[in-house]
Structures are given as C-alpha cells and as structure tokens.
Amino acid sequence: MLVLVAPGQGAQTPGFLTPWLELPGAADRVAAWSDAIGLDLAHYGTQADADAIRDTAVAQPLLVAAGILSAAALGDIQPGAVAGHSVGEITAASFAGVLDDTAALTLVRKRGLAMADAAAITETGMSALLGGDPEVTVPHLEKLGLTPANVNGAGQIVAAGTLEQLAALNEDKPEGVRKVVPLKVAGAFHTHHMAPAVDALAKAAADLTPADPKVAYVSNKDGQTVATGAEVLERLVGQVANPVRWDRCMETFQELGATALIEVCPGGTLVGLAKRALPGVKILALKTPDDLDAARALIAEHVQA
C-alpha cells in the first residue's frame, strides 16, 4: 500500500519551486493560484530569499502549492492513504479530494495570515530535540514552560514556546537528547500561542464545502483515519493550536499495511523520519522533477505487488 505524505513548514528553501515550473502547464497553474489568493507564488518559490519565505503567510501557501504541483506530476495515482505534517494536512486534503486545489490554497492563505498575526503577539519559536526518551523529554519541556508541539517519532520531538524558554532549553537539555536545533519557523505553532488563529481559520473553513475523503486520510490529531470531509475541516482548524502527533500517524501507516511512502516536494523531512520508524517500507522524496521517474517506478512496483 502506498502512502502519500506532504511536509510542513520549515521544509522550504530558496528557489525550490524553480525546476517544477518548467513542467508543461505548471507555470500557468501556479499563476492561476497566485491570482486566486493574492500572492505571487512563482516569485516566492524561485527568486525570494530565505528570510522572505520564512514568513508564515508566505511559506504555508508556497508549500501547499508545491505539494499539489509535484503530486500532479506523478500522474493519476491512487494512494492507499494520505497524510501531511502540520500545514501539509491541507495538501493531503487536496490529495484525498476533500478540497479542490483552489479551495486548499485559499484556506492555507488565510491560515498563514492568521498564524502570522498570532505569532506577532509574542516572540516565539520552535526547536527540534534529537534523541532522548519521550517519557523523560516531555516532562522536562513542560517544566521549562515549553510545549511538545510536534511528537514526530523516530527520536524527534519539537519544542515550542517563547524565545526565553527556548534559550533556557539550550542551557538545560533533557537527559539523552543529543542536539537541539532551532527551526526555520516564525512562531510557536501548535501551542496555546496560536489560539487567536483558530477563530479566524474556523470562519474561513465555514465558507468551504468539503467532500468526504476518497482515500484514507490520517489526522495529525491522533493518527486516526477520518471518514468525512466535515471532520477533516474541523480537525484542520483545531490542529493549529494543538500538538502534531506524527508518531501516531506513522503507527497508523503500519497498521494499514504501508509498503511504500512518497513525500511530495519539498520532500526529505518525513522520509527521514519514516526511514527510522518504518523499517521495510520503501521510501522516496520528491525534491526536483529528476525524482519523478524513480517515484513512478516505485508506484508501478507497488501496484504490481
């Protein structure tokens, strides 16, 4: 069974969209999305520097656009399950047919703006902790006033909170943690700091008419599959201020019988986690169009199996 997954914020790098826009029809498609949401996606994906695309209001729609575009380049595929990490859940909602492309981009544009506004209230950020035991790490983070915002599995937890709290973490790492790595994000996402964004996103979601997922949609909330489009939207709204449980998503992939996993552009992060947490599952990251042939071969191999 093939699982198609989409990365979250922090995966973007300057110019990463450039080669994808050379594919037939891609530039026109991105231009139409840009007009629909009032953001020049081609500019930010090809010419903007790292600071410009770190902006939450830019990064989120850019990632969703790249994910949809790269998945479409694979052709008409039918994964057994889909999931996305954080903002990647909106990309996955497009894969599952819950939202059409324009609706997904419209929702993520409003999400990014609302979360940027919430992040501007207090200086906050996120850092990844590599190694350690969650039973030791989580209480330690809570003692420092930090939230385990992403429980990613494979020995990785992401802490979120104020810059002062994150500085204290650098000086006082939990036992067993090898390294603390600041992330390229502009706020403490998936924490109470994002509560102001929830209402704005709920209003945006109320204007949409979701369809029920055509394939298994695995939710960040608890790793469970979601059967209705209405519940997918409800979870997308609430997830902004609640932790991402990617560890549970990967457990569900195993339970569903995953044999292959492809991460759409800009792939790499989720494949890295899967490599450690899902032994035996064939994995591939779409970084550039040069990866498409290998991805299609993996899909063909999976279908034949």
C-alpha positions, 0 to 999 in steps of 0.5 A: 500500500502506498502512502502519500505524505506532504511536509510542513513548514520549515521544509522550504528553501530558496528557489525550490519551486524553480525546476517544477515550473518548467513542467508543461502547464505548471507555470500557468497553474501556479499563476492561476493560484497566485491570482486566486489568493493574492500572492505571487507564488512563482516569485516566492518559490524561485527568486525570494530569499530565505528570510522572505519565505520564512514568513508564515503567510508566505511559506504555508501557501508556497508549500501547499502549492508545491505539494499539489504541483509535484503530486500532479506530476506523478500522474493519476495515482491512487494512494492507499492513504494520505497524510501531511505534517502540520500545514501539509494536512491541507495538501493531503486534503487536496490529495484525498479530494476533500478540497479542490486545489483552489479551495486548499490554497485559499484556506492555507492563505488565510491560515498563514495570515492568521498564524502570522498575526498570532505569532506577532503577539509574542516572540516565539519559536520552535526547536527540534530535540534529537534523541532522548526518551519521550517519557523523560523529554516531555516532562522536562519541556513542560517544566521549562514552560515549553510545549511538545508541539510536534511528537514526530517519532523516530527520536524527534520531538519539537519544542515550542514556546517563547524565545526565553524558554527556548534559550533556557532549553539550550542551557538545560537539555533533557537527559539523552537528547543529543542536539537541539536545533532551532527551526526555520519557523516564525512562531510557536505553532501548535501551542496555546500561542496560536489560539487567536488563529483558530477563530479566524481559520474556523470562519474561513473553513465555514465558507468551504464545502468539503467532500468526504475523503476518497482515500484514507486520510490520517489526522495529525490529531491522533493518527486516526483515519477520518471518514468525512470531509466535515471532520477533516475541516474541523480537525484542520482548524483545531490542529493549529493550536494543538500538538502534531502527533506524527508518531501516531500517524506513522503507527497508523501507516503500519497498521494499514499495511504501508509498503511504500511512502512518497513525500511530495516536494519539498520532500526529505523531512518525513522520509527521514523520519519514516526511514527510522520508524518504518523499517521495510517500507520503501521510501522516496522524496520528491525534491526536483522533477529528476525524482519523478521517474524513480517515484513512478517506478516505485508506484508501478512496483507497488501496484504490481505487488 
